[in-house]
């Protein structure tokens, strides 16, 4: 699975959608800048529920700031089919419990993989609860995130929860570049760290 071109897999999946059908998608979003291009791209093909669940974020203030920007983006962006938005309450204990003992690990390694899994598992559960067809995350748009690992976890969780995984590597096809353009267009708050206290450090 590691060597798959996930963007190509996504394009194949989109082409396979019967004409006139719009599958439902639970899309985990970490912040408005990362969500911007993903929504512009995917809302053409899917009925999207955006799911903001990020207990890794270092403070409640930062969490609420990112959630508010995501809400503003969805309100202001033009969509033929407007996405729904679900914002979970902030509880950083969920994150700290998950990464206990990994505090000194370097950024981008096993601690981050645990964090991906925590957020993706909650997204898969939410997709199942809402009876949505697919689930995915905006995280692969970042050049600093391990897209292969994120997709691997998504596919594993799909087996557990019985919700179809939406493959993707949103940084491809100039996705990351487009997210910067959209961030400028909508004057979005672009944070300079992933979210957790370790990424600030």
C-alpha positions in Angstrom: 0.0 0.0 0.0 2.9 2.4 0.7 3.9 2.7 -3.0 0.4 3.5 -4.2 -0.3 6.8 -5.9 -3.2 7.8 -3.7 -4.1 10.8 -5.8 -4.4 8.5 -8.8 -6.6 6.1 -6.7 -8.8 9.0 -5.8 -9.2 10.1 -9.4 -10.1 6.5 -10.4 -12.7 6.4 -7.6 -14.3 9.7 -8.7 -14.5 8.5 -12.3 -16.3 5.3 -11.1 -19.1 7.3 -9.4 -22.3 6.8 -11.5 -23.6 9.9 -13.2 -26.0 11.8 -11.1 -24.9 10.2 -7.8 -23.3 12.1 -5.0 -21.8 9.8 -2.3 -21.6 11.2 1.2 -18.2 11.9 2.8 -17.1 12.6 6.4 -14.0 14.8 5.9 -11.8 15.4 8.9 -10.3 19.0 8.8 -7.4 20.2 10.9 -7.8 23.9 9.9 -9.4 26.2 7.3 -6.2 26.6 5.1 -5.8 22.8 4.7 -9.6 22.4 4.1 -9.9 25.1 1.5 -8.5 23.2 -1.5 -9.9 19.9 -0.4 -13.4 21.3 -0.2 -13.1 23.1 -3.5 -12.0 19.8 -5.1 -14.2 17.3 -3.4 -17.5 19.2 -3.1 -18.0 18.8 -6.8 -18.4 15.1 -6.3 -19.5 14.4 -2.7 -22.0 15.6 -0.1 -19.5 16.6 2.6 -19.8 16.7 6.3 -16.7 18.5 7.6 -15.6 17.2 10.9 -13.4 19.4 13.2 -11.9 17.2 15.8 -8.3 18.0 16.9 -7.6 17.4 20.6 -3.9 17.8 19.7 -4.2 21.5 19.5 -2.2 23.2 22.2 -4.8 25.5 23.7 -8.5 26.0 23.8 -8.0 29.5 22.3 -6.1 28.2 19.3 -8.7 25.4 18.9 -11.6 27.9 18.8 -9.7 30.3 16.5 -9.2 27.5 14.0 -12.8 26.3 14.3 -14.1 29.8 13.7 -11.9 30.2 10.6 -13.2 26.9 9.2 -16.8 28.0 9.8 -16.1 31.3 8.1 -14.5 29.6 5.1 -17.5 27.3 4.6 -19.9 30.2 4.9 -18.0 32.4 2.5 -16.9 29.9 -0.2 -19.2 29.3 -3.1 -20.5 25.7 -3.4 -23.2 24.2 -5.5 -23.7 21.8 -2.5 -22.7 23.5 0.8 -20.9 21.2 3.2 -22.2 20.6 6.7 -19.9 21.3 9.6 -19.5 19.5 13.0 -17.2 21.0 15.6 -16.4 18.7 18.5 -15.8 20.2 22.0 -12.1 20.7 22.9 -10.6 18.0 25.1 -6.8 17.9 25.0 -6.7 15.1 27.5 -7.7 12.7 24.7 -4.5 13.6 22.9 -2.1 13.6 25.9 -3.5 10.2 27.0 -2.8 8.8 23.5 0.8 10.0 23.3 1.9 9.4 26.9 5.5 8.3 27.0 6.2 9.7 23.5 6.8 13.3 24.6 10.5 13.3 23.6 10.1 11.7 20.2 10.9 13.9 17.2 8.2 15.5 15.1 7.0 13.5 12.1 7.4 10.0 13.8 5.5 7.6 15.9 3.9 10.3 18.1 2.4 11.9 15.0 1.2 8.5 13.7 -0.7 8.1 17.0 -2.2 11.5 16.5 -3.3 10.7 12.9 -4.9 7.5 14.1 -6.7 9.2 17.0 -8.3 11.8 14.7 -9.0 9.4 11.9 -10.6 6.8 14.2 -13.0 9.4 15.6 -13.8 10.5 12.0 -14.5 6.8 11.0 -16.8 6.5 14.0 -18.6 9.7 13.2 -19.1 8.6 9.5 -20.5 5.3 10.7 -22.8 7.0 13.2 -24.1 9.4 10.5 -24.3 6.5 7.9 -22.0 8.3 5.5 -20.4 6.4 2.6 -16.7 7.5 2.9 -14.3 9.1 5.3 -11.0 10.9 4.8 -8.8 13.7 6.2 -7.4 17.0 4.8 -4.0 16.2 6.5 -2.4 14.9 3.4 -2.3 18.4 1.8 0.6 19.3 4.0 4.1 18.6 2.6 5.2 17.8 6.2 2.7 15.0 6.7 3.2 11.3 5.8 0.5 10.7 3.2 1.3 7.0 2.9 0.9 6.5 6.6 -2.3 8.5 6.8 -3.8 6.4 3.9 -2.6 3.2 5.5 -4.4 4.1 8.8 -7.5 5.2 6.9 -7.7 1.8 5.1 -7.1 -0.1 8.4 -9.9 1.8 10.1 -12.2 1.2 7.2 -12.0 -2.5 7.9 -12.8 -1.9 11.6 -15.8 0.4 11.1 -17.2 -0.7 7.8 -17.0 2.8 6.2 -15.3 3.2 2.8 -11.9 4.9 2.9 -11.4 7.8 0.5 -7.8 7.7 -0.7 -6.0 10.9 -1.3 -2.8 12.9 -1.4 -4.2 16.4 -1.7 -0.8 18.1 -2.0 -0.5 16.6 -5.5 -1.8 18.4 -8.6 -0.8 21.7 -7.0 -3.2 21.2 -4.2 -0.9 22.7 -1.6 -0.2 25.7 -3.9 -3.9 26.1 -4.4 -4.6 26.0 -0.6 -2.2 29.0 -0.2 -3.9 30.9 -3.0 -7.3 30.3 -1.3 -5.9 31.2 2.1 -4.9 34.6 0.6 -8.2 35.0 -1.2 -10.2 34.5 2.0 -7.6 36.1 4.3 -7.4 32.9 6.4 -5.4 32.6 9.6 -2.5 30.3 8.7 -0.8 29.0 11.8 3.0 28.3 11.7 2.8 25.0 13.6 0.8 21.8 13.3 -1.1 22.2 16.5 0.4 20.4 19.4 2.8 21.7 22.1 5.5 19.4 20.6 5.2 21.0 17.1 5.5 24.5 18.8 8.6 23.4 20.6 
